[in-house]
C-alpha cells in the first residue's frame, strides 16, 4: 500500500493566478500516471473551485520533458511561448524555507488578498485532493541565501526522487544537519558525490557561458517545475556537476514558488 501523497506547491499572483500552472498540472498528471494515483485530472477544477474563480493560463506556460528525462521538443509551440517571454537570467524574490503553511481557507484569502499566496495541493493514491494556502512573503531584493552541503546522500537509483511526494525523510535529515541560523538551504549529493538538489530547491550553476547548468534527473533528483521551464526556454541545460564546479561558478538555487535565488556556499562538507 502506498503511504505517501503527491504534492504541488505553487505561487498565486493577484491578477494572474497560479504561475506555471500548466507545468505543475502536467507534472502531477505524469507522476500520478507512473505511480498509479487516481484523480489527477480533477486537480485543475478543484483549484478553481477553492480559489473561487476560473484559473487563467499559466504565466508562462510550458511542457514537461519527454519520457521522464531531460529531452524537450524544441519545435513545441509552448516552448516558443516561453522563449518569447524569457528575459535575462536573474534572481527572483522568494520565501524563507521555514515559513509555516496553513492559515485561512483558500477562498477566503484569495478573494481579498492583494499579495502573492502559497498554494499547496496534495493528491492521495485514491484520488483525494486537499488544497491549503498561506501568505507568501518575498525576500528583500538582493538577498543571498547561505547554502551548506549535507552529509546525507541521495540514491541515484531511487526513481521516486523524480516525483514530488510527502515522503521527505531524506530531505528532512539533510535539513536537520544545520540550524537555520547557519544555512538557509542545504544541498544534497548522491552516492557518487555528484551535486543533485537542495531540500526544497533545484540547483543551477552560472559558469559564464550564458546558459545555466543543472544536474540531470538521472543523478537522483526531482524534475522541478522551474528547472523544466528554464530547460525548455534554453536558459538552462543538463550537465553533471562537481563540488569544484559549484565553487568556481556562480551558484543559484530555486523552485517555482520562489524563482531563482543567489547563493553563497558557506560549508563544503
Buried (B, 14 or more C-beta within 10 A) or exposed (E): EEEBBBBBBBBBBEEBBBBBBBBBBBBBBBBBEEBEBEBBEEBBEBBBBBBEEEBEEBBBBBBBBEEBBBEBEEEEEBBEBBBEEBEEBEBBBBBEBEEEEEBBEBBEBBEEBEEBBBBBBBBBBEBEBEBBBBBBEBBEEEBEBBBBBBEBBBEBEEBBBBBBBEBBEBBEBBBEBBEEEEBBBBBBBBEEEBBBBBBBBBBBBBBEEEBBBBBBBBBBBBBBBBBBBBBBBBBBBBBEBEBEBBEEBBBBBBBBBBBBBBBEBBBEE
